[in-house]
Amino acid sequence: MSAAAPSEGYRVRRHVRHSVALAGLLLIVLAVMNGLDGIAAIAGSRVFVASAVLVFGPLNAWGWALLAIAVVQAGCGVLLLFRISSVRWLAALTIVLDIFTQMVVMPSYPFWAIMIIGVNIVALYVLFAHGGSAPQEVLAPDELRPSMPRDTGNLPYPR
């Protein structure tokens, strides 16, 4: 093993850890945006285009859907910040549901919906491009854990 390998391995692990944290922060930002959006839709705010006609149901119902998605996204974002990576699939599901919900309510507020869809796509990319499990730890040649066998020198593979 070369001397440069441990630092490279540690650098890769730190990059994966930061990407998962970024995905968590993006989910929390999306949760806040969707929560405000859902509350405004439920309250019948004047933020929305008055003459907009939705294909599926009233804006009030979609406001409740956005609020529910916001709660789940906030939970996923917090769990990702605590490095619980098993929640990635639930986070991806909420992102996809949020994209479809924003596409349905897009006639009510087009620019805002397009912006949220863009942030959702970035969050999905960060979640899966670098959000996998961390690579195996690269140890220095003299570093040995108790569970690791000692090198006897007659291993069937080259060192």
MARBA-3410 file (N, C-alpha, C, O; in Angstrom, 1 decimal):
159
0.9,-1.2,0.0,0.0,0.0,0.0,0.9,1.2,0.0,1.9,1.3,0.8 ~ 0.6,2.2,-0.8,1.4,3.4,-0.9,1.1,4.3,0.3,0.1,4.2,0.9 ~ 2.0,5.3,0.5,1.8,6.2,1.6,0.7,7.2,1.3,0.2,7.8,2.2 ~ 0.4,7.4,0.0,-0.7,8.4,-0.3,-2.1,7.9,-0.2,-3.0,8.6,-0.2 ~ -2.2,6.5,-0.1,-3.5,5.9,-0.1,-4.4,6.3,1.1,-5.6,6.6,0.9
-3.9,6.4,2.3,-4.7,6.7,3.4,-5.3,8.1,3.3,-6.5,8.3,3.6 ~ -4.5,9.1,2.9,-5.1,10.4,2.8,-6.2,10.5,1.7,-7.1,11.2,1.9 ~ -6.0,9.8,0.6,-7.0,9.8,-0.4,-8.3,9.2,0.1,-9.3,9.7,-0.2 ~ -8.2,8.1,0.8,-9.4,7.4,1.4,-10.1,8.3,2.3,-11.3,8.4,2.3 ~ -9.4,9.0,3.2,-10.0,9.8,4.2,-10.7,11.0,3.5,-11.7,11.5,3.9
-10.0,11.5,2.4,-10.6,12.6,1.7,-11.9,12.2,1.0,-12.9,13.0,1.0 ~ -12.0,11.0,0.4,-13.2,10.5,-0.2,-14.3,10.4,0.8,-15.4,10.8,0.6 ~ -14.0,9.9,2.0,-15.0,9.7,3.0,-15.6,11.0,3.5,-16.8,11.2,3.7 ~ -14.7,12.0,3.6,-15.1,13.4,4.1,-16.1,14.0,3.0,-17.0,14.7,3.3 ~ -15.8,13.8,1.7,-16.6,14.3,0.6,-18.0,13.7,0.6,-19.0,14.4,0.5
-18.0,12.4,0.9,-19.3,11.7,0.9,-20.1,12.2,2.1,-21.3,12.4,2.0 ~ -19.5,12.4,3.3,-20.1,12.9,4.5,-20.7,14.3,4.3,-21.8,14.5,4.7 ~ -19.9,15.1,3.6,-20.4,16.5,3.3,-21.6,16.5,2.3,-22.5,17.3,2.5 ~ -21.5,15.6,1.4,-22.6,15.5,0.4,-23.9,15.1,1.0,-25.0,15.6,0.7 ~ -23.9,14.2,2.0,-25.1,13.7,2.7,-25.6,14.9,3.5,-26.8,15.1,3.6
-24.7,15.6,4.2,-25.1,16.8,5.0,-25.8,17.8,4.1,-26.7,18.5,4.5 ~ -25.2,18.1,2.9,-25.8,19.0,2.0,-27.2,18.6,1.5,-28.1,19.4,1.4 ~ -27.4,17.3,1.3,-28.7,16.8,0.9,-29.7,17.0,2.1,-30.8,17.3,1.8 ~ -29.2,16.8,3.3,-30.1,17.0,4.5,-30.5,18.5,4.6,-31.6,18.8,4.8 ~ -29.5,19.4,4.4,-29.8,20.8,4.4,-30.8,21.2,3.3,-31.7,22.0,3.5
-30.6,20.7,2.1,-31.5,21.0,1.0,-32.9,20.5,1.3,-33.9,21.2,1.0 ~ -33.0,19.4,1.9,-34.3,18.9,2.3,-35.0,19.7,3.3,-36.2,19.9,3.3 ~ -34.2,20.3,4.2,-34.8,21.1,5.3,-35.3,22.5,4.6,-36.3,23.0,4.9 ~ -34.5,23.0,3.7,-34.9,24.2,3.0,-36.1,23.9,2.2,-37.0,24.8,2.1 ~ -36.2,22.8,1.5,-37.4,22.5,0.7,-38.6,22.3,1.6,-39.7,22.7,1.3
-38.4,21.7,2.8,-39.5,21.6,3.8,-40.0,22.9,4.2,-41.2,23.1,4.3 ~ -39.1,23.9,4.5,-39.6,25.2,4.8,-40.4,25.9,3.7,-41.4,26.5,3.9 ~ -39.8,25.8,2.5,-40.5,26.4,1.3,-41.9,25.7,1.1,-42.8,26.4,0.8 ~ -41.9,24.4,1.1,-43.2,23.7,0.9,-44.2,23.9,2.1,-45.4,24.0,1.8 ~ -43.7,24.1,3.3,-44.5,24.4,4.4,-45.2,25.7,4.3,-46.4,25.9,4.5
-44.4,26.7,3.9,-45.0,28.1,3.7,-45.9,28.1,2.5,-47.0,28.7,2.6 ~ -45.6,27.3,1.5,-46.4,27.2,0.3,-47.8,26.5,0.7,-48.8,27.0,0.3 ~ -47.7,25.5,1.4,-48.9,24.7,1.8,-49.8,25.6,2.7,-51.0,25.5,2.6 ~ -49.2,26.3,3.7,-50.0,27.1,4.6,-50.7,28.2,3.8,-51.8,28.6,4.1 ~ -49.9,28.8,2.9,-50.5,29.9,2.0,-51.7,29.3,1.2,-52.7,30.0,1.0
-51.5,28.1,0.7,-52.6,27.5,-0.1,-53.8,27.2,0.7,-54.9,27.3,0.3 ~ -53.6,26.7,1.9,-54.7,26.4,2.8,-55.4,27.6,3.2,-56.7,27.6,3.3 ~ -54.7,28.7,3.5,-55.3,29.9,4.0,-56.0,30.7,2.9,-56.7,31.7,3.1 ~ -55.7,30.3,1.6,-56.3,31.1,0.5,-55.7,32.4,0.3,-56.3,33.4,0.1 ~ -54.4,32.5,0.4,-53.6,33.7,0.3,-53.7,34.3,-1.1,-54.1,33.7,-2.0
-53.4,35.6,-1.1,-53.4,36.3,-2.4,-52.1,36.1,-3.2,-51.9,36.8,-4.2 ~ -51.3,35.3,-2.7,-50.0,35.0,-3.4,-50.2,34.4,-4.7,-49.4,34.5,-5.7 ~ -51.3,33.6,-4.8,-51.5,32.8,-6.0,-52.3,33.5,-7.1,-52.9,34.5,-6.8 ~ -52.1,33.0,-8.3,-52.8,33.6,-9.5,-54.3,33.3,-9.3,-54.7,32.2,-9.1 ~ -55.1,34.4,-9.3,-56.5,34.2,-9.0,-57.3,33.4,-10.1,-58.2,32.7,-9.7
-56.9,33.5,-11.3,-57.7,32.8,-12.4,-57.1,31.4,-12.7,-57.5,30.8,-13.7 ~ -56.2,30.9,-11.9,-55.6,29.6,-12.2,-56.6,28.5,-12.0,-57.4,28.5,-11.0 ~ -56.6,27.5,-12.9,-57.5,26.4,-12.8,-56.6,25.1,-12.7,-55.8,24.9,-13.6 ~ -56.7,24.4,-11.6,-55.9,23.2,-11.4,-56.7,22.0,-12.1,-57.9,22.0,-12.1 ~ -55.9,21.1,-12.6,-56.5,19.9,-13.2,-57.1,18.9,-12.2,-58.2,18.4,-12.4
-56.4,18.7,-11.1,-56.9,17.8,-10.1,-57.2,18.5,-8.8,-56.3,18.9,-8.1 ~ -58.4,18.6,-8.4,-58.8,19.1,-7.1,-58.6,20.6,-6.9,-58.0,21.3,-7.7 ~ -59.0,21.1,-5.7,-58.8,22.5,-5.4,-57.5,22.8,-4.8,-56.8,21.8,-4.4 ~ -57.1,24.0,-4.8,-55.8,24.4,-4.3,-55.6,24.1,-2.8,-54.5,23.9,-2.3 ~ -56.7,24.2,-2.1,-56.7,23.9,-0.6,-56.3,22.5,-0.4,-55.5,22.3,0.6
-56.7,21.5,-1.1,-56.3,20.1,-0.9,-54.9,20.0,-1.3,-54.2,19.2,-0.5 ~ -54.4,20.6,-2.3,-53.0,20.5,-2.6,-52.1,21.2,-1.6,-50.9,20.8,-1.4 ~ -52.7,22.2,-0.9,-51.9,22.8,0.2,-51.7,21.9,1.3,-50.6,21.8,1.9 ~ -52.7,21.1,1.6,-52.5,20.0,2.7,-51.5,19.0,2.2,-50.7,18.5,3.0 ~ -51.5,18.6,0.9,-50.5,17.7,0.4,-49.1,18.3,0.6,-48.1,17.6,0.9
-48.9,19.5,0.2,-47.6,20.2,0.3,-47.2,20.3,1.8,-46.0,20.1,2.1 ~ -48.1,20.5,2.7,-47.8,20.5,4.1,-47.3,19.2,4.6,-46.4,19.1,5.4 ~ -48.0,18.1,4.2,-47.6,16.8,4.6,-46.2,16.4,4.0,-45.4,15.8,4.7 ~ -46.0,16.8,2.8,-44.7,16.5,2.2,-43.6,17.3,2.9,-42.5,16.8,3.1 ~ -43.9,18.5,3.3,-42.9,19.3,4.1,-42.5,18.7,5.4,-41.4,18.7,5.8
-43.5,18.1,6.1,-43.2,17.5,7.4,-42.3,16.3,7.2,-41.3,16.1,7.9 ~ -42.6,15.5,6.2,-41.7,14.3,5.9,-40.4,14.7,5.4,-39.4,14.1,5.8 ~ -40.3,15.7,4.6,-39.0,16.2,4.1,-38.2,16.8,5.3,-36.9,16.6,5.3 ~ -38.8,17.5,6.2,-38.0,18.0,7.3,-37.5,16.8,8.2,-36.3,16.9,8.6 ~ -38.3,15.8,8.4,-37.8,14.7,9.1,-36.6,14.0,8.4,-35.7,13.6,9.1
-36.8,13.8,7.1,-35.7,13.2,6.4,-34.4,14.0,6.4,-33.3,13.5,6.5 ~ -34.6,15.3,6.3,-33.4,16.2,6.3,-32.7,16.1,7.6,-31.5,16.1,7.6 ~ -33.4,16.1,8.7,-32.8,16.0,10.0,-32.1,14.7,10.2,-31.0,14.6,10.7 ~ -32.7,13.6,9.8,-32.1,12.3,9.9,-30.8,12.2,9.0,-29.9,11.5,9.4 ~ -30.8,12.8,7.8,-29.6,12.8,7.0,-28.5,13.7,7.7,-27.3,13.3,7.5
-28.9,14.7,8.4,-27.9,15.5,9.1,-27.2,14.7,10.2,-26.1,14.9,10.5 ~ -28.0,13.7,10.7,-27.4,12.8,11.8,-26.8,11.6,11.1,-26.5,10.6,11.8 ~ -26.6,11.6,9.8,-25.9,10.6,9.1,-26.6,9.3,9.1,-25.9,8.2,9.2 ~ -27.9,9.3,9.1,-28.7,8.0,9.0,-29.0,7.9,7.5,-30.0,8.4,7.1 ~ -28.2,7.2,6.8,-28.3,7.1,5.4,-29.4,6.2,4.9,-29.7,6.2,3.7
-30.0,5.4,5.8,-31.0,4.5,5.3,-32.3,5.2,5.0,-33.2,4.7,4.4 ~ -32.4,6.5,5.3,-33.6,7.3,5.0,-33.5,7.9,3.6,-34.4,8.7,3.2 ~ -32.5,7.6,2.9,-32.3,8.2,1.5,-33.4,7.9,0.6,-33.9,8.8,-0.2 ~ -33.9,6.7,0.6,-35.0,6.3,-0.3,-36.3,7.0,0.0,-37.1,7.4,-0.9 ~ -36.6,7.2,1.3,-37.8,7.9,1.7,-37.6,9.4,1.3,-38.6,10.0,0.8
-36.4,9.9,1.4,-36.2,11.3,1.0,-36.4,11.4,-0.5,-36.9,12.4,-1.0 ~ -35.9,10.5,-1.3,-36.0,10.5,-2.7,-37.5,10.4,-3.1,-38.0,11.1,-4.0 ~ -38.3,9.6,-2.4,-39.7,9.5,-2.6,-40.4,10.8,-2.4,-41.3,11.2,-3.2 ~ -40.1,11.5,-1.3,-40.7,12.8,-1.0,-40.3,13.8,-2.1,-41.1,14.7,-2.4 ~ -39.1,13.7,-2.5,-38.6,14.7,-3.6,-39.4,14.5,-4.8,-39.9,15.4,-5.5
-39.6,13.2,-5.2,-40.4,12.9,-6.5,-41.8,13.3,-6.3,-42.4,13.9,-7.2 ~ -42.4,13.0,-5.1,-43.8,13.5,-4.9,-43.9,15.0,-4.9,-44.9,15.5,-5.4 ~ -42.9,15.7,-4.4,-43.0,17.1,-4.4,-42.8,17.7,-5.8,-43.5,18.7,-6.1 ~ -42.0,17.1,-6.6,-41.9,17.5,-8.0,-43.3,17.4,-8.7,-43.7,18.3,-9.4 ~ -44.0,16.2,-8.5,-45.3,16.0,-9.1,-46.3,17.0,-8.6,-47.1,17.5,-9.3
-46.3,17.2,-7.3,-47.2,18.2,-6.7,-47.0,19.6,-7.2,-47.9,20.3,-7.5 ~ -45.7,20.0,-7.3,-45.4,21.3,-7.8,-45.9,21.4,-9.3,-46.3,22.5,-9.7 ~ -45.8,20.3,-10.1,-46.2,20.4,-11.4,-47.8,20.5,-11.5,-48.3,21.2,-12.4 ~ -48.5,20.0,-10.5,-49.9,20.1,-10.5,-50.4,21.5,-10.2,-51.3,22.0,-10.8 ~ -49.7,22.1,-9.2,-50.1,23.4,-8.7,-49.4,24.6,-9.4,-49.5,25.7,-9.1
-48.6,24.2,-10.5,-47.9,25.2,-11.2,-48.7,26.4,-11.8,-48.3,27.5,-11.9 ~ -50.0,26.1,-12.2,-50.8,27.2,-12.8,-51.0,28.3,-11.7,-51.3,29.5,-12.1 ~ -51.0,28.0,-10.4,-51.2,29.0,-9.4,-50.1,29.9,-9.1,-50.3,31.1,-8.8 ~ -48.9,29.5,-9.3,-47.7,30.3,-9.1,-46.5,29.7,-9.8,-45.7,28.9,-9.3 ~ -46.4,30.0,-11.1,-45.5,29.3,-12.0,-44.0,29.5,-11.6,-43.3,28.5,-11.6
-43.6,30.7,-11.4,-42.1,30.9,-11.1,-41.7,30.2,-9.8,-40.7,29.6,-9.8 ~ -42.5,30.3,-8.8,-42.2,29.6,-7.5,-42.1,28.1,-7.7,-41.2,27.5,-7.1 ~ -43.1,27.6,-8.4,-43.1,26.1,-8.6,-41.9,25.6,-9.4,-41.3,24.6,-9.1 ~ -41.5,26.4,-10.5,-40.3,26.0,-11.2,-39.1,26.1,-10.4,-38.2,25.3,-10.5 ~ -39.0,27.1,-9.5,-37.8,27.2,-8.6,-37.8,26.1,-7.7,-36.7,25.5,-7.4
-38.9,25.7,-7.1,-38.9,24.5,-6.1,-38.5,23.2,-6.9,-37.9,22.4,-6.3 ~ -39.0,23.1,-8.1,-38.7,21.9,-8.9,-37.2,21.8,-9.1,-36.6,20.8,-9.0 ~ -36.6,23.0,-9.4,-35.1,23.0,-9.6,-34.3,22.6,-8.3,-33.4,21.9,-8.4 ~ -34.8,23.1,-7.2,-34.1,22.8,-5.9,-34.3,21.3,-5.7,-33.4,20.6,-5.1 ~ -35.5,20.8,-6.0,-35.7,19.3,-5.8,-34.8,18.5,-6.6,-34.3,17.5,-6.2
-34.5,18.9,-7.9,-33.7,18.2,-8.8,-32.2,18.2,-8.2,-31.5,17.2,-8.3 ~ -31.8,19.4,-7.8,-30.4,19.5,-7.2,-30.3,18.6,-5.9,-29.3,17.9,-5.8 ~ -31.4,18.6,-5.1,-31.3,17.7,-3.9,-31.3,16.3,-4.3,-30.6,15.5,-3.6 ~ -32.0,15.9,-5.3,-32.0,14.5,-5.7,-30.7,14.1,-6.3,-30.2,13.0,-6.0 ~ -30.1,15.0,-7.0,-28.7,14.7,-7.5,-27.7,14.6,-6.4,-26.9,13.6,-6.4
-27.7,15.5,-5.5,-26.8,15.4,-4.4,-27.0,14.2,-3.5,-26.1,13.6,-3.0 ~ -28.2,13.8,-3.4,-28.6,12.6,-2.5,-28.0,11.4,-3.1,-27.6,10.5,-2.4 ~ -28.1,11.2,-4.5,-27.7,10.0,-5.1,-26.3,10.0,-5.8,-25.7,8.9,-6.0 ~ -25.8,11.1,-6.2,-24.5,11.2,-6.8,-23.4,10.9,-5.8,-22.4,10.2,-6.2 ~ -23.5,11.5,-4.6,-22.5,11.3,-3.7,-23.0,10.8,-2.3,-22.2,10.7,-1.4
-24.2,10.4,-2.3,-24.8,10.1,-1.0,-24.8,8.6,-0.7,-25.5,8.2,0.3 ~ -24.0,7.8,-1.4,-23.9,6.4,-1.1,-23.2,6.1,0.2,-22.7,7.1,0.9 ~ -23.0,4.9,0.5,-22.3,4.6,1.8,-20.8,4.9,1.6,-20.3,4.9,0.5 ~ -20.2,5.2,2.7,-18.8,5.6,2.7,-18.0,4.4,2.3,-18.3,3.3,2.6 ~ -16.9,4.7,1.5,-16.0,3.6,1.1,-15.3,3.0,2.4,-15.3,3.6,3.4
-14.8,1.8,2.2,-14.1,1.1,3.3,-13.0,2.0,3.8,-12.3,2.7,3.0 ~ -12.8,2.0,5.0,-11.7,2.8,5.6,-10.4,2.4,5.2,-10.0,1.2,5.2 ~ -9.5,3.3,4.8,-8.2,3.0,4.3,-7.3,3.3,5.5,-7.2,4.4,6.0 ~ -6.6,2.2,6.0,-5.7,2.4,7.1,-4.3,2.5,6.7,-3.9,1.9,5.6 ~ -3.5,3.1,7.5,-2.0,3.1,7.3,-1.5,1.7,7.5,-2.1,1.0,8.2
-0.3,1.4,6.8,0.2,0.0,7.0,0.5,-0.4,8.4,0.4,-1.5,8.7 ~ 0.9,0.6,9.3,1.2,0.2,10.6,0.0,0.3,11.6,0.1,-0.1,12.7 ~ -1.1,0.7,11.1,-2.3,0.8,11.9,-3.1,-0.5,11.7,-3.4,-1.0,10.6 ~ -3.5,-1.1,12.9,-4.2,-2.3,12.9,-5.3,-2.3,13.9,-5.1,-1.9,15.0 ~ -6.5,-2.8,13.5,-7.6,-2.9,14.5,-7.6,-4.3,15.1,-7.0,-5.2,14.5
-8.2,-4.5,16.3,-8.2,-5.8,16.9,-8.9,-6.9,16.1,-8.5,-8.0,16.2 ~ -9.9,-6.5,15.3,-10.6,-7.5,14.5,-10.0,-7.9,13.2,-10.4,-8.7,12.5 ~ -8.8,-7.2,12.9,-8.2,-7.5,11.6,-7.0,-8.5,11.9,-6.3,-8.4,12.9 ~ -6.9,-9.5,10.9,-5.8,-10.5,11.1,-4.5,-9.8,10.8,-4.3,-8.9,10.1 ~ -3.5,-10.4,11.5,-2.1,-9.9,11.3,-1.6,-10.4,10.0,-1.9,-11.5,9.6
-0.8,-9.6,9.3,-0.1,-10.0,8.0,1.0,-11.0,8.4,2.0,-10.6,9.0 ~ 0.9,-12.2,7.9,1.9,-13.2,8.2,3.0,-13.3,7.1,4.0,-13.9,7.3 ~ 2.8,-12.6,6.0,3.8,-12.5,5.0,3.6,-13.6,3.9,4.2,-13.5,2.8 ~ 2.7,-14.6,4.1,2.5,-15.6,3.1,1.1,-15.6,2.6,0.4,-16.7,2.6 ~ 0.6,-14.4,2.3,-0.8,-14.3,1.8,-0.8,-14.7,0.3,0.2,-14.4,-0.4
-1.9,-15.2,-0.2,-1.9,-15.6,-1.6,-2.0,-14.5,-2.6,-2.0,-14.7,-3.8 ~ -2.1,-13.2,-2.1,-2.2,-12.1,-3.0,-1.1,-11.1,-2.7,-0.6,-11.1,-1.6 ~ -0.7,-10.4,-3.7,0.4,-9.4,-3.5,0.0,-8.3,-2.5,-1.2,-7.9,-2.5 ~ 1.0,-7.8,-1.8,0.7,-6.7,-0.9,0.7,-5.4,-1.6,0.4,-4.3,-1.0
END
